[in-house]
Amino acid sequence: MKYTKEFKLDCVNKYLNGIRIDNPGGCKHQTFMRKVIHWAAIYQQLGEAGLEHKKPGLCSAPVKLDRYK
């Protein structure tokens, strides 16, 4: 399940301030809390930029071939 940057940031802020976070559904509460703890660690190291979705790395076939030479 993908979560938006705003949702992740809201969960991280609640976690860091000791506020209870409700499970959004789709997974066990313990599994979700592990994700929140992981997001909190990333947020503390990289800030909000770390919570953004990564852009897919598009590159052409010749570039890929050059990487493996």
matplotlib code that plots the C-alpha trace (Angstrom):
import matplotlib.pyplot as plt

x = [0.0, 1.3, 0.8, 1.0, 3.8, 1.2, -0.1, 3.4, 4.3, 1.1, 1.9, 5.5, 4.5, 2.0, 4.5, 7.2, 4.8, 3.5, 0.0, -1.9, -2.0, -5.0, -4.4, -5.7, -6.6, -5.2, -2.5, -1.9, -1.4, 2.1, 3.1, 1.8, 3.7, 6.9, 6.4, 5.8, 9.0, 10.9, 9.4, 10.3, 14.0, 14.1, 12.4, 15.0, 17.8, 16.5, 13.5, 10.4, 12.2, 12.9, 9.1, 8.5, 7.9, 11.0, 10.8, 11.3, 14.8, 14.3, 17.4, 18.0, 19.3, 22.8, 23.2, 22.3, 24.7, 27.5, 26.9, 27.7, 30.9]
y = [0.0, 3.4, 6.3, 10.0, 12.3, 14.3, 11.1, 9.9, 13.3, 13.4, 9.9, 10.8, 14.0, 12.1, 9.4, 11.9, 13.8, 10.6, 10.8, 7.6, 6.7, 4.8, 2.0, 3.0, -0.6, -3.1, -4.4, -5.3, -2.5, -3.8, -3.9, -0.3, 0.9, -0.6, 1.5, 4.6, 4.0, 3.6, 6.8, 8.6, 7.5, 8.6, 12.0, 12.6, 12.0, 13.5, 15.7, 15.9, 15.1, 11.6, 10.9, 11.6, 8.9, 8.1, 9.0, 6.0, 6.0, 6.0, 5.4, 4.2, 0.8, 2.1, 3.7, 0.4, -1.5, 1.0, 0.3, -3.3, -3.1]
z = [0.0, -0.9, 1.5, 0.5, 1.8, 3.8, 5.5, 6.4, 7.8, 9.9, 11.3, 12.0, 13.8, 15.9, 16.7, 17.7, 19.9, 21.6, 20.1, 19.3, 15.6, 14.3, 11.9, 8.4, 7.7, 5.2, 7.5, 11.2, 13.7, 14.6, 10.9, 10.3, 13.5, 12.1, 9.0, 11.0, 13.1, 9.8, 8.4, 11.6, 11.3, 7.7, 8.6, 11.3, 8.9, 5.7, 6.6, 4.6, 1.4, 2.7, 2.9, -0.8, -3.3, -5.4, -9.1, -11.3, -12.8, -16.6, -18.7, -22.2, -23.2, -24.1, -20.7, -19.0, -21.2, -20.3, -16.6, -16.9, -18.9]

ax = plt.figure().add_subplot(projection="3d")
ax.plot(x, y, z, "-o")
ax.set_aspect("equal")
plt.show()
